[in-house]
Amino acid sequence: MIKIIFNDKEKKALAFDKDNLIGCCDFIEKENVWNIVHTEVDKNYQGQGIAKQLVLEVISNARIQKKKVIADCSYAKKVLEKEKM
């Protein structure tokens, strides 16, 4: 089972299969804006929606902390547009 963990200190969401890191979504914070700069999933796990889960985890935590989300990462930008964030 895939587990998504948000790590505010390191500014990323991480995906694990048991103890194996299989994906991450990194962001940088400037003032009240979180900019998602990179999303990556291990090639053996692609096509399962994990990247989207990672991006949505960052967005969810941004909302909790009342931050605006933008994306330089092309994949995250597509997710933001579809979710109308």
PDB file with SEQRES, HELIX, SHEET and CRYST1 records, atoms N, CA, C and O in Angstrom:
SEQRES   1 A   85  MET ILE LYS ILE ILE PHE ASN ASP LYS GLU LYS LYS ALA          
SEQRES   2 A   85  LEU ALA PHE ASP LYS ASP ASN LEU ILE GLY CYS CYS ASP          
SEQRES   3 A   85  PHE ILE GLU LYS GLU ASN VAL TRP ASN ILE VAL HIS THR          
SEQRES   4 A   85  GLU VAL ASP LYS ASN TYR GLN GLY GLN GLY ILE ALA LYS          
SEQRES   5 A   85  GLN LEU VAL LEU GLU VAL ILE SER ASN ALA ARG ILE GLN          
SEQRES   6 A   85  LYS LYS LYS VAL ILE ALA ASP CYS SER TYR ALA LYS LYS          
SEQRES   7 A   85  VAL LEU GLU LYS GLU LYS MET                                  
HELIX    1 AA1 LYS A   43  TYR A   45  5                                   3    
HELIX    2 AA2 ILE A   50  ILE A   64  1                                  15    
HELIX    3 AA3 SER A   74  GLU A   83  1                                  10    
SHEET    1 AA1 5 ILE A   2  ASN A   7  0                                        
SHEET    2 AA1 5 LYS A  12  ASP A  17 -1                                        
SHEET    3 AA1 5 ASN A  20  LYS A  30 -1                                        
SHEET    4 AA1 5 VAL A  33  VAL A  41 -1                                        
SHEET    5 AA1 5 LYS A  68  ALA A  71  1                                        
CRYST1    1.000    1.000    1.000  90.00  90.00  90.00 P 1           1          
ATOM      1  N   MET A   1       0.846  -1.189   0.000  1.00  0.00           N  
ATOM      2  CA  MET A   1       0.000   0.000   0.000  1.00  0.00           C  
ATOM      3  C   MET A   1       0.890   1.252   0.000  1.00  0.00           C  
ATOM      4  O   MET A   1       1.885   1.326   0.722  1.00  0.00           O  
ATOM      5  N   ILE A   2       0.516   2.201  -0.804  1.00  0.00           N  
ATOM      6  CA  ILE A   2       1.271   3.451  -0.938  1.00  0.00           C  
ATOM      7  C   ILE A   2       0.831   4.417   0.160  1.00  0.00           C  
ATOM      8  O   ILE A   2      -0.361   4.611   0.398  1.00  0.00           O  
ATOM      9  N   LYS A   3       1.818   5.017   0.820  1.00  0.00           N  
ATOM     10  CA  LYS A   3       1.538   5.984   1.877  1.00  0.00           C  
ATOM     11  C   LYS A   3       2.145   7.326   1.480  1.00  0.00           C  
ATOM     12  O   LYS A   3       3.311   7.396   1.092  1.00  0.00           O  
ATOM     13  N   ILE A   4       1.348   8.391   1.580  1.00  0.00           N  
ATOM     14  CA  ILE A   4       1.800   9.747   1.273  1.00  0.00           C  
ATOM     15  C   ILE A   4       2.015  10.483   2.590  1.00  0.00           C  
ATOM     16  O   ILE A   4       1.138  10.510   3.453  1.00  0.00           O  
ATOM     17  N   ILE A   5       3.197  11.080   2.729  1.00  0.00           N  
ATOM     18  CA  ILE A   5       3.541  11.813   3.950  1.00  0.00           C  
ATOM     19  C   ILE A   5       3.964  13.228   3.573  1.00  0.00           C  
ATOM     20  O   ILE A   5       4.763  13.425   2.658  1.00  0.00           O  
ATOM     21  N   PHE A   6       3.421  14.209   4.287  1.00  0.00           N  
ATOM     22  CA  PHE A   6       3.803  15.601   4.082  1.00  0.00           C  
ATOM     23  C   PHE A   6       4.894  15.963   5.080  1.00  0.00           C  
ATOM     24  O   PHE A   6       4.759  15.714   6.279  1.00  0.00           O  
ATOM     25  N   ASN A   7       5.973  16.549   4.579  1.00  0.00           N  
ATOM     26  CA  ASN A   7       7.094  16.951   5.437  1.00  0.00           C  
ATOM     27  C   ASN A   7       7.275  18.459   5.286  1.00  0.00           C  
ATOM     28  O   ASN A   7       7.939  18.926   4.361  1.00  0.00           O  
ATOM     29  N   ASP A   8       6.676  19.211   6.204  1.00  0.00           N  
ATOM     30  CA  ASP A   8       6.716  20.675   6.142  1.00  0.00           C  
ATOM     31  C   ASP A   8       8.139  21.201   6.302  1.00  0.00           C  
ATOM     32  O   ASP A   8       8.519  22.170   5.645  1.00  0.00           O  
ATOM     33  N   LYS A   9       8.922  20.574   7.165  1.00  0.00           N  
ATOM     34  CA  LYS A   9      10.290  21.024   7.424  1.00  0.00           C  
ATOM     35  C   LYS A   9      11.145  20.957   6.154  1.00  0.00           C  
ATOM     36  O   LYS A   9      11.921  21.872   5.879  1.00  0.00           O  
ATOM     37  N   GLU A  10      11.003  19.877   5.385  1.00  0.00           N  
ATOM     38  CA  GLU A  10      11.785  19.707   4.156  1.00  0.00           C  
ATOM     39  C   GLU A  10      11.072  20.250   2.917  1.00  0.00           C  
ATOM     40  O   GLU A  10      11.619  20.203   1.816  1.00  0.00           O  
ATOM     41  N   LYS A  11       9.860  20.762   3.093  1.00  0.00           N  
ATOM     42  CA  LYS A  11       9.073  21.357   2.004  1.00  0.00           C  
ATOM     43  C   LYS A  11       8.828  20.346   0.877  1.00  0.00           C  
ATOM     44  O   LYS A  11       9.189  20.581  -0.276  1.00  0.00           O  
ATOM     45  N   LYS A  12       8.206  19.218   1.240  1.00  0.00           N  
ATOM     46  CA  LYS A  12       7.905  18.206   0.240  1.00  0.00           C  
ATOM     47  C   LYS A  12       6.857  17.222   0.739  1.00  0.00           C  
ATOM     48  O   LYS A  12       6.640  17.060   1.939  1.00  0.00           O  
ATOM     49  N   ALA A  13       6.219  16.573  -0.222  1.00  0.00           N  
ATOM     50  CA  ALA A  13       5.359  15.429   0.059  1.00  0.00           C  
ATOM     51  C   ALA A  13       6.106  14.211  -0.475  1.00  0.00           C  
ATOM     52  O   ALA A  13       6.715  14.260  -1.544  1.00  0.00           O  
ATOM     53  N   LEU A  14       6.050  13.128   0.276  1.00  0.00           N  
ATOM     54  CA  LEU A  14       6.790  11.926  -0.078  1.00  0.00           C  
ATOM     55  C   LEU A  14       5.847  10.734  -0.203  1.00  0.00           C  
ATOM     56  O   LEU A  14       4.877  10.621   0.546  1.00  0.00           O  
ATOM     57  N   ALA A  15       6.136   9.851  -1.149  1.00  0.00           N  
ATOM     58  CA  ALA A  15       5.357   8.632  -1.327  1.00  0.00           C  
ATOM     59  C   ALA A  15       6.238   7.434  -0.980  1.00  0.00           C  
ATOM     60  O   ALA A  15       7.378   7.330  -1.432  1.00  0.00           O  
ATOM     61  N   PHE A  16       5.686   6.537  -0.170  1.00  0.00           N  
ATOM     62  CA  PHE A  16       6.419   5.343   0.244  1.00  0.00           C  
ATOM     63  C   PHE A  16       5.611   4.090  -0.074  1.00  0.00           C  
ATOM     64  O   PHE A  16       4.388   4.069   0.069  1.00  0.00           O  
ATOM     65  N   ASP A  17       6.310   3.055  -0.505  1.00  0.00           N  
ATOM     66  CA  ASP A  17       5.760   1.703  -0.594  1.00  0.00           C  
ATOM     67  C   ASP A  17       6.506   0.932   0.486  1.00  0.00           C  
ATOM     68  O   ASP A  17       7.669   0.567   0.311  1.00  0.00           O  
ATOM     69  N   LYS A  18       5.834   0.689   1.593  1.00  0.00           N  
ATOM     70  CA  LYS A  18       6.468   0.165   2.801  1.00  0.00           C  
ATOM     71  C   LYS A  18       7.558   1.143   3.226  1.00  0.00           C  
ATOM     72  O   LYS A  18       7.239   2.288   3.546  1.00  0.00           O  
ATOM     73  N   ASP A  19       8.815   0.752   3.244  1.00  0.00           N  
ATOM     74  CA  ASP A  19       9.897   1.657   3.638  1.00  0.00           C  
ATOM     75  C   ASP A  19      10.629   2.259   2.442  1.00  0.00           C  
ATOM     76  O   ASP A  19      11.594   3.003   2.618  1.00  0.00           O  
ATOM     77  N   ASN A  20      10.184   1.949   1.243  1.00  0.00           N  
ATOM     78  CA  ASN A  20      10.864   2.423   0.036  1.00  0.00           C  
ATOM     79  C   ASN A  20      10.284   3.744  -0.453  1.00  0.00           C  
ATOM     80  O   ASN A  20       9.085   3.844  -0.710  1.00  0.00           O  
ATOM     81  N   LEU A  21      11.138   4.756  -0.580  1.00  0.00           N  
ATOM     82  CA  LEU A  21      10.723   6.040  -1.135  1.00  0.00           C  
ATOM     83  C   LEU A  21      10.509   5.865  -2.631  1.00  0.00           C  
ATOM     84  O   LEU A  21      11.425   5.458  -3.346  1.00  0.00           O  
ATOM     85  N   ILE A  22       9.308   6.169  -3.108  1.00  0.00           N  
ATOM     86  CA  ILE A  22       9.002   5.956  -4.523  1.00  0.00           C  
ATOM     87  C   ILE A  22       8.609   7.239  -5.250  1.00  0.00           C  
ATOM     88  O   ILE A  22       8.444   7.229  -6.470  1.00  0.00           O  
ATOM     89  N   GLY A  23       8.458   8.340  -4.521  1.00  0.00           N  
ATOM     90  CA  GLY A  23       8.091   9.585  -5.185  1.00  0.00           C  
ATOM     91  C   GLY A  23       8.175  10.777  -4.259  1.00  0.00           C  
ATOM     92  O   GLY A  23       8.149  10.645  -3.035  1.00  0.00           O  
ATOM     93  N   CYS A  24       8.276  11.965  -4.880  1.00  0.00           N  
ATOM     94  CA  CYS A  24       8.304  13.187  -4.086  1.00  0.00           C  
ATOM     95  C   CYS A  24       7.757  14.359  -4.893  1.00  0.00           C  
ATOM     96  O   CYS A  24       7.761  14.360  -6.124  1.00  0.00           O  
ATOM     97  N   CYS A  25       7.295  15.337  -4.157  1.00  0.00           N  
ATOM     98  CA  CYS A  25       6.805  16.588  -4.728  1.00  0.00           C  
ATOM     99  C   CYS A  25       7.413  17.702  -3.878  1.00  0.00           C  
ATOM    100  O   CYS A  25       7.063  17.868  -2.710  1.00  0.00           O  
ATOM    101  N   ASP A  26       8.329  18.462  -4.483  1.00  0.00           N  
ATOM    102  CA  ASP A  26       9.056  19.507  -3.768  1.00  0.00           C  
ATOM    103  C   ASP A  26       8.466  20.883  -4.050  1.00  0.00           C  
ATOM    104  O   ASP A  26       8.007  21.163  -5.158  1.00  0.00           O  
ATOM    105  N   PHE A  27       8.486  21.734  -3.032  1.00  0.00           N  
ATOM    106  CA  PHE A  27       8.037  23.109  -3.220  1.00  0.00           C  
ATOM    107  C   PHE A  27       8.959  24.054  -2.470  1.00  0.00           C  
ATOM    108  O   PHE A  27       9.665  23.660  -1.542  1.00  0.00           O  
ATOM    109  N   ILE A  28       8.935  25.306  -2.894  1.00  0.00           N  
ATOM    110  CA  ILE A  28       9.650  26.349  -2.171  1.00  0.00           C  
ATOM    111  C   ILE A  28       8.619  27.346  -1.664  1.00  0.00           C  
ATOM    112  O   ILE A  28       7.562  27.528  -2.269  1.00  0.00           O  
ATOM    113  N   GLU A  29       8.935  27.980  -0.560  1.00  0.00           N  
ATOM    114  CA  GLU A  29       7.998  28.922   0.055  1.00  0.00           C  
ATOM    115  C   GLU A  29       8.598  30.319   0.054  1.00  0.00           C  
ATOM    116  O   GLU A  29       9.722  30.535   0.507  1.00  0.00           O  
ATOM    117  N   LYS A  30       7.825  31.257  -0.464  1.00  0.00           N  
ATOM    118  CA  LYS A  30       8.188  32.676  -0.409  1.00  0.00           C  
ATOM    119  C   LYS A  30       6.967  33.412   0.099  1.00  0.00           C  
ATOM    120  O   LYS A  30       5.909  33.408  -0.530  1.00  0.00           O  
ATOM    121  N   GLU A  31       7.134  34.045   1.250  1.00  0.00           N  
ATOM    122  CA  GLU A  31       6.039  34.760   1.906  1.00  0.00           C  
ATOM    123  C   GLU A  31       4.857  33.814   2.070  1.00  0.00           C  
ATOM    124  O   GLU A  31       4.982  32.807   2.767  1.00  0.00           O  
ATOM    125  N   ASN A  32       3.720  34.100   1.458  1.00  0.00           N  
ATOM    126  CA  ASN A  32       2.534  33.253   1.609  1.00  0.00           C  
ATOM    127  C   ASN A  32       2.255  32.409   0.380  1.00  0.00           C  
ATOM    128  O   ASN A  32       1.113  32.013   0.146  1.00  0.00           O  
ATOM    129  N   VAL A  33       3.286  32.128  -0.412  1.00  0.00           N  
ATOM    130  CA  VAL A  33       3.113  31.365  -1.648  1.00  0.00           C  
ATOM    131  C   VAL A  33       3.999  30.124  -1.628  1.00  0.00           C  
ATOM    132  O   VAL A  33       5.192  30.196  -1.331  1.00  0.00           O  
ATOM    133  N   TRP A  34       3.391  28.992  -1.948  1.00  0.00           N  
ATOM    134  CA  TRP A  34       4.145  27.756  -2.138  1.00  0.00           C  
ATOM    135  C   TRP A  34       4.226  27.500  -3.637  1.00  0.00           C  
ATOM    136  O   TRP A  34       3.204  27.446  -4.321  1.00  0.00           O  
ATOM    137  N   ASN A  35       5.441  27.342  -4.142  1.00  0.00           N  
ATOM    138  CA  ASN A  35       5.674  27.087  -5.555  1.00  0.00           C  
ATOM    139  C   ASN A  35       6.171  25.650  -5.700  1.00  0.00           C  
ATOM    140  O   ASN A  35       7.274  25.318  -5.265  1.00  0.00           O  
ATOM    141  N   ILE A  36       5.345  24.804  -6.314  1.00  0.00           N  
ATOM    142  CA  ILE A  36       5.745  23.414  -6.555  1.00  0.00           C  
ATOM    143  C   ILE A  36       6.728  23.425  -7.718  1.00  0.00           C  
ATOM    144  O   ILE A  36       6.400  23.849  -8.826  1.00  0.00           O  
ATOM    145  N   VAL A  37       7.933  22.953  -7.446  1.00  0.00           N  
ATOM    146  CA  VAL A  37       9.009  23.042  -8.434  1.00  0.00           C  
ATOM    147  C   VAL A  37       9.395  21.702  -9.043  1.00  0.00           C  
ATOM    148  O   VAL A  37      10.048  21.665 -10.086  1.00  0.00           O  
ATOM    149  N   HIS A  38       9.001  20.599  -8.410  1.00  0.00           N  
ATOM    150  CA  HIS A  38       9.410  19.298  -8.936  1.00  0.00           C  
ATOM    151  C   HIS A  38       8.496  18.199  -8.407  1.00  0.00           C  
ATOM    152  O   HIS A  38       8.185  18.153  -7.217  1.00  0.00           O  
ATOM    153  N   THR A  39       8.073  17.319  -9.306  1.00  0.00           N  
ATOM    154  CA  THR A  39       7.303  16.135  -8.923  1.00  0.00           C  
ATOM    155  C   THR A  39       7.892  14.954  -9.668  1.00  0.00           C  
ATOM    156  O   THR A  39       8.111  15.014 -10.878  1.00  0.00           O  
ATOM    157  N   GLU A  40       8.147  13.880  -8.939  1.00  0.00           N  
ATOM    158  CA  GLU A  40       8.765  12.702  -9.561  1.00  0.00           C  
ATOM    159  C   GLU A  40       8.285  11.430  -8.879  1.00  0.00           C  
ATOM    160  O   GLU A  40       8.137  11.377  -7.658  1.00  0.00           O  
ATOM    161  N   VAL A  41       8.043  10.402  -9.695  1.00  0.00           N  
ATOM    162  CA  VAL A  41       7.655   9.086  -9.191  1.00  0.00           C  
ATOM    163  C   VAL A  41       8.550   8.049  -9.866  1.00  0.00           C  
ATOM    164  O   VAL A  41       8.816   8.129 -11.065  1.00  0.00           O  
ATOM    165  N   ASP A  42       9.007   7.081  -9.083  1.00  0.00           N  
ATOM    166  CA  ASP A  42       9.819   5.983  -9.610  1.00  0.00           C  
ATOM    167  C   ASP A  42       9.125   5.362 -10.822  1.00  0.00           C  
ATOM    168  O   ASP A  42       7.911   5.162 -10.817  1.00  0.00           O  
ATOM    169  N   LYS A  43       9.906   5.062 -11.854  1.00  0.00           N  
ATOM    170  CA  LYS A  43       9.339   4.555 -13.110  1.00  0.00           C  
ATOM    171  C   LYS A  43       8.518   3.282 -12.920  1.00  0.00           C  
ATOM    172  O   LYS A  43       7.603   3.026 -13.702  1.00  0.00           O  
ATOM    173  N   ASN A  44       8.821   2.486 -11.908  1.00  0.00           N  
ATOM    174  CA  ASN A  44       8.061   1.254 -11.655  1.00  0.00           C  
ATOM    175  C   ASN A  44       6.686   1.513 -11.049  1.00  0.00           C  
ATOM    176  O   ASN A  44       5.867   0.599 -10.952  1.00  0.00           O  
ATOM    177  N   TYR A  45       6.430   2.748 -10.643  1.00  0.00           N  
ATOM    178  CA  TYR A  45       5.159   3.089 -10.002  1.00  0.00           C  
ATOM    179  C   TYR A  45       4.353   4.108 -10.803  1.00  0.00           C  
ATOM    180  O   TYR A  45       3.284   4.531 -10.364  1.00  0.00           O  
ATOM    181  N   GLN A  46       4.844   4.498 -11.947  1.00  0.00           N  
ATOM    182  CA  GLN A  46       4.145   5.503 -12.746  1.00  0.00           C  
ATOM    183  C   GLN A  46       2.833   4.940 -13.299  1.00  0.00           C  
ATOM    184  O   GLN A  46       2.677   3.732 -13.473  1.00  0.00           O  
ATOM    185  N   GLY A  47       1.907   5.847 -13.565  1.00  0.00           N  
ATOM    186  CA  GLY A  47       0.608   5.455 -14.114  1.00  0.00           C  
ATOM    187  C   GLY A  47      -0.401   5.020 -13.068  1.00  0.00           C  
ATOM    188  O   GLY A  47      -1.470   4.516 -13.413  1.00  0.00           O  
ATOM    189  N   GLN A  48      -0.080   5.205 -11.800  1.00  0.00           N  
ATOM    190  CA  GLN A  48      -0.983   4.800 -10.719  1.00  0.00           C  
ATOM    191  C   GLN A  48      -1.612   5.991  -9.992  1.00  0.00           C  
ATOM    192  O   GLN A  48      -2.321   5.808  -9.003  1.00  0.00           O  
ATOM    193  N   GLY A  49      -1.357   7.206 -10.476  1.00  0.00           N  
ATOM    194  CA  GLY A  49      -1.928   8.388  -9.851  1.00  0.00           C  
ATOM    195  C   GLY A  49      -1.161   8.888  -8.633  1.00  0.00           C  
ATOM    196  O   GLY A  49      -1.658   9.737  -7.893  1.00  0.00           O  
ATOM    197  N   ILE A  50       0.033   8.374  -8.421  1.00  0.00           N  
ATOM    198  CA  ILE A  50       0.814   8.754  -7.240  1.00  0.00           C  
ATOM    199  C   ILE A  50       1.275  10.205  -7.329  1.00  0.00           C  
ATOM    200  O   ILE A  50       1.234  10.929  -6.334  1.00  0.00           O  
ATOM    201  N   ALA A  51       1.709  10.633  -8.500  1.00  0.00           N  
ATOM    202  CA  ALA A  51       2.149  12.027  -8.667  1.00  0.00           C  
ATOM    203  C   ALA A  51       1.013  12.985  -8.322  1.00  0.00           C  
ATOM    204  O   ALA A  51       1.231  13.996  -7.654  1.00  0.00           O  
ATOM    205  N   LYS A  52      -0.184  12.672  -8.773  1.00  0.00           N  
ATOM    206  CA  LYS A  52      -1.331  13.532  -8.472  1.00  0.00           C  
ATOM    207  C   LYS A  52      -1.601  13.558  -6.966  1.00  0.00           C  
ATOM    208  O   LYS A  52      -1.900  14.614  -6.408  1.00  0.00           O  
ATOM    209  N   GLN A  53      -1.499  12.412  -6.316  1.00  0.00           N  
ATOM    210  CA  GLN A  53      -1.697  12.359  -4.864  1.00  0.00           C  
ATOM    211  C   GLN A  53      -0.674  13.239  -4.147  1.00  0.00           C  
ATOM    212  O   GLN A  53      -1.002  13.925  -3.179  1.00  0.00           O  
ATOM    213  N   LEU A  54       0.558  13.212  -4.626  1.00  0.00           N  
ATOM    214  CA  LEU A  54       1.609  14.030  -4.018  1.00  0.00           C  
ATOM    215  C   LEU A  54       1.299  15.521  -4.161  1.00  0.00           C  
ATOM    216  O   LEU A  54       1.409  16.281  -3.199  1.00  0.00           O  
ATOM    217  N   VAL A  55       0.913  15.929  -5.363  1.00  0.00           N  
ATOM    218  CA  VAL A  55       0.582  17.338  -5.601  1.00  0.00           C  
ATOM    219  C   VAL A  55      -0.621  17.749  -4.752  1.00  0.00           C  
ATOM    220  O   VAL A  55      -0.618  18.820  -4.146  1.00  0.00           O  
ATOM    221  N   LEU A  56      -1.639  16.903  -4.708  1.00  0.00           N  
ATOM    222  CA  LEU A  56      -2.830  17.224  -3.916  1.00  0.00           C  
ATOM    223  C   LEU A  56      -2.518  17.297  -2.424  1.00  0.00           C  
ATOM    224  O   LEU A  56      -3.157  18.058  -1.697  1.00  0.00           O  
ATOM    225  N   GLU A  57      -1.549  16.519  -1.962  1.00  0.00           N  
ATOM    226  CA  GLU A  57      -1.139  16.583  -0.553  1.00  0.00           C  
ATOM    227  C   GLU A  57      -0.510  17.937  -0.240  1.00  0.00           C  
ATOM    228  O   GLU A  57      -0.782  18.521   0.809  1.00  0.00           O  
ATOM    229  N   VAL A  58       0.325  18.436  -1.141  1.00  0.00           N  
ATOM    230  CA  VAL A  58       0.912  19.771  -0.950  1.00  0.00           C  
ATOM    231  C   VAL A  58      -0.198  20.821  -0.952  1.00  0.00           C  
ATOM    232  O   VAL A  58      -0.217  21.702  -0.092  1.00  0.00           O  
ATOM    233  N   ILE A  59      -1.120  20.737  -1.906  1.00  0.00           N  
ATOM    234  CA  ILE A  59      -2.219  21.699  -1.994  1.00  0.00           C  
ATOM    235  C   ILE A  59      -3.063  21.671  -0.721  1.00  0.00           C  
ATOM    236  O   ILE A  59      -3.416  22.723  -0.187  1.00  0.00           O  
ATOM    237  N   SER A  60      -3.383  20.488  -0.242  1.00  0.00           N  
ATOM    238  CA  SER A  60      -4.190  20.346   0.971  1.00  0.00           C  
ATOM    239  C   SER A  60      -3.522  21.013   2.168  1.00  0.00           C  
ATOM    240  O   SER A  60      -4.176  21.721   2.934  1.00  0.00           O  
ATOM    241  N   ASN A  61      -2.228  20.790   2.327  1.00  0.00           N  
ATOM    242  CA  ASN A  61      -1.508  21.400   3.448  1.00  0.00           C  
ATOM    243  C   ASN A  61      -1.356  22.903   3.273  1.00  0.00           C  
ATOM    244  O   ASN A  61      -1.337  23.642   4.257  1.00  0.00           O  
ATOM    245  N   ALA A  62      -1.249  23.357   2.043  1.00  0.00           N  
ATOM    246  CA  ALA A  62      -1.199  24.796   1.787  1.00  0.00           C  
ATOM    247  C   ALA A  62      -2.504  25.454   2.227  1.00  0.00           C  
ATOM    248  O   ALA A  62      -2.489  26.525   2.834  1.00  0.00           O  
ATOM    249  N   ARG A  63      -3.614  24.822   1.926  1.00  0.00           N  
ATOM    250  CA  ARG A  63      -4.920  25.365   2.342  1.00  0.00           C  
ATOM    251  C   ARG A  63      -5.018  25.450   3.863  1.00  0.00           C  
ATOM    252  O   ARG A  63      -5.487  26.447   4.410  1.00  0.00           O  
ATOM    253  N   ILE A  64      -4.572  24.399   4.534  1.00  0.00           N  
ATOM    254  CA  ILE A  64      -4.604  24.376   6.000  1.00  0.00           C  
ATOM    255  C   ILE A  64      -3.800  25.545   6.569  1.00  0.00           C  
ATOM    256  O   ILE A  64      -4.201  26.173   7.549  1.00  0.00           O  
ATOM    257  N   GLN A  65      -2.662  25.824   5.937  1.00  0.00           N  
ATOM    258  CA  GLN A  65      -1.786  26.893   6.412  1.00  0.00           C  
ATOM    259  C   GLN A  65      -2.080  28.243   5.746  1.00  0.00           C  
ATOM    260  O   GLN A  65      -1.339  29.209   5.927  1.00  0.00           O  
ATOM    261  N   LYS A  66      -3.164  28.292   4.981  1.00  0.00           N  
ATOM    262  CA  LYS A  66      -3.615  29.535   4.331  1.00  0.00           C  
ATOM    263  C   LYS A  66      -2.560  30.113   3.380  1.00  0.00           C  
ATOM    264  O   LYS A  66      -2.291  31.314   3.384  1.00  0.00           O  
ATOM    265  N   LYS A  67      -1.972  29.232   2.569  1.00  0.00           N  
ATOM    266  CA  LYS A  67      -0.959  29.631   1.589  1.00  0.00           C  
ATOM    267  C   LYS A  67      -1.532  29.511   0.184  1.00  0.00           C  
ATOM    268  O   LYS A  67      -2.390  28.668  -0.077  1.00  0.00           O  
ATOM    269  N   LYS A  68      -1.058  30.350  -0.707  1.00  0.00           N  
ATOM    270  CA  LYS A  68      -1.403  30.271  -2.121  1.00  0.00           C  
ATOM    271  C   LYS A  68      -0.450  29.259  -2.769  1.00  0.00           C  
ATOM    272  O   LYS A  68       0.705  29.142  -2.359  1.00  0.00           O  
ATOM    273  N   VAL A  69      -0.936  28.527  -3.783  1.00  0.00           N  
ATOM    274  CA  VAL A  69      -0.097  27.543  -4.470  1.00  0.00           C  
ATOM    275  C   VAL A  69       0.042  27.921  -5.938  1.00  0.00           C  
ATOM    276  O   VAL A  69      -0.941  28.212  -6.620  1.00  0.00           O  
ATOM    277  N   ILE A  70       1.290  27.909  -6.408  1.00  0.00           N  
ATOM    278  CA  ILE A  70       1.588  28.060  -7.824  1.00  0.00           C  
ATOM    279  C   ILE A  70       2.513  26.907  -8.199  1.00  0.00           C  
ATOM    280  O   ILE A  70       2.961  26.157  -7.331  1.00  0.00           O  
ATOM    281  N   ALA A  71       2.798  26.767  -9.494  1.00  0.00           N  
ATOM    282  CA  ALA A  71       3.662  25.652  -9.892  1.00  0.00           C  
ATOM    283  C   ALA A  71       4.543  26.018 -11.072  1.00  0.00           C  
ATOM    284  O   ALA A  71       4.060  26.457 -12.116  1.00  0.00           O  
ATOM    285  N   ASP A  72       5.835  25.830 -10.892  1.00  0.00           N  
ATOM    286  CA  ASP A  72       6.775  25.866 -12.006  1.00  0.00           C  
ATOM    287  C   ASP A  72       6.888  24.473 -12.618  1.00  0.00           C  
ATOM    288  O   ASP A  72       7.239  24.341 -13.791  1.00  0.00           O  
ATOM    289  N   CYS A  73       6.597  23.438 -11.840  1.00  0.00           N  
ATOM    290  CA  CYS A  73       6.594  22.055 -12.314  1.00  0.00           C  
ATOM    291  C   CYS A  73       5.437  21.893 -13.299  1.00  0.00           C  
ATOM    292  O   CYS A  73       4.290  22.186 -12.963  1.00  0.00           O  
ATOM    293  N   SER A  74       5.734  21.431 -14.507  1.00  0.00           N  
ATOM    294  CA  SER A  74       4.703  21.332 -15.547  1.00  0.00           C  
ATOM    295  C   SER A  74       3.586  20.375 -15.161  1.00  0.00           C  
ATOM    296  O   SER A  74       2.421  20.645 -15.452  1.00  0.00           O  
ATOM    297  N   TYR A  75       3.913  19.266 -14.516  1.00  0.00           N  
ATOM    298  CA  TYR A  75       2.859  18.325 -14.106  1.00  0.00           C  
ATOM    299  C   TYR A  75       1.957  18.952 -13.047  1.00  0.00           C  
ATOM    300  O   TYR A  75       0.733  18.889 -13.155  1.00  0.00           O  
ATOM    301  N   ALA A  76       2.559  19.554 -12.029  1.00  0.00           N  
ATOM    302  CA  ALA A  76       1.775  20.176 -10.959  1.00  0.00           C  
ATOM    303  C   ALA A  76       0.911  21.305 -11.508  1.00  0.00           C  
ATOM    304  O   ALA A  76      -0.206  21.521 -11.037  1.00  0.00           O  
ATOM    305  N   LYS A  77       1.422  22.021 -12.497  1.00  0.00           N  
ATOM    306  CA  LYS A  77       0.654  23.110 -13.123  1.00  0.00           C  
ATOM    307  C   LYS A  77      -0.624  22.559 -13.748  1.00  0.00           C  
ATOM    308  O   LYS A  77      -1.686  23.171 -13.640  1.00  0.00           O  
ATOM    309  N   LYS A  78      -0.521  21.403 -14.403  1.00  0.00           N  
ATOM    310  CA  LYS A  78      -1.709  20.761 -15.006  1.00  0.00           C  
ATOM    311  C   LYS A  78      -2.711  20.360 -13.944  1.00  0.00           C  
ATOM    312  O   LYS A  78      -3.916  20.533 -14.126  1.00  0.00           O  
ATOM    313  N   VAL A  79      -2.221  19.824 -12.832  1.00  0.00           N  
ATOM    314  CA  VAL A  79      -3.121  19.426 -11.741  1.00  0.00           C  
ATOM    315  C   VAL A  79      -3.819  20.651 -11.170  1.00  0.00           C  
ATOM    316  O   VAL A  79      -5.026  20.616 -10.929  1.00  0.00           O  
ATOM    317  N   LEU A  80      -3.087  21.722 -10.953  1.00  0.00           N  
ATOM    318  CA  LEU A  80      -3.680  22.965 -10.441  1.00  0.00           C  
ATOM    319  C   LEU A  80      -4.759  23.486 -11.372  1.00  0.00           C  
ATOM    320  O   LEU A  80      -5.813  23.926 -10.913  1.00  0.00           O  
ATOM    321  N   GLU A  81      -4.509  23.443 -12.674  1.00  0.00           N  
ATOM    322  CA  GLU A  81      -5.492  23.927 -13.647  1.00  0.00           C  
ATOM    323  C   GLU A  81      -6.754  23.058 -13.623  1.00  0.00           C  
ATOM    324  O   GLU A  81      -7.867  23.583 -13.662  1.00  0.00           O  
ATOM    325  N   LYS A  82      -6.587  21.740 -13.558  1.00  0.00           N  
ATOM    326  CA  LYS A  82      -7.736  20.838 -13.529  1.00  0.00           C  
ATOM    327  C   LYS A  82      -8.543  20.994 -12.243  1.00  0.00           C  
ATOM    328  O   LYS A  82      -9.771  20.908 -12.252  1.00  0.00           O  
ATOM    329  N   GLU A  83      -7.838  21.223 -11.143  1.00  0.00           N  
ATOM    330  CA  GLU A  83      -8.498  21.367  -9.852  1.00  0.00           C  
ATOM    331  C   GLU A  83      -8.982  22.790  -9.619  1.00  0.00           C  
ATOM    332  O   GLU A  83      -9.642  23.070  -8.618  1.00  0.00           O  
ATOM    333  N   LYS A  84      -8.653  23.694 -10.549  1.00  0.00           N  
ATOM    334  CA  LYS A  84      -9.021  25.120 -10.467  1.00  0.00           C  
ATOM    335  C   LYS A  84      -8.592  25.721  -9.140  1.00  0.00           C  
ATOM    336  O   LYS A  84      -9.392  26.309  -8.412  1.00  0.00           O  
ATOM    337  N   MET A  85      -7.316  25.561  -8.845  1.00  0.00           N  
ATOM    338  CA  MET A  85      -6.753  26.076  -7.595  1.00  0.00           C  
ATOM    339  C   MET A  85      -6.287  27.499  -7.790  1.00  0.00           C  
ATOM    340  O   MET A  85      -5.780  28.116  -6.853  1.00  0.00           O  
TER     341      MET A  85                                                      
END                                                                             
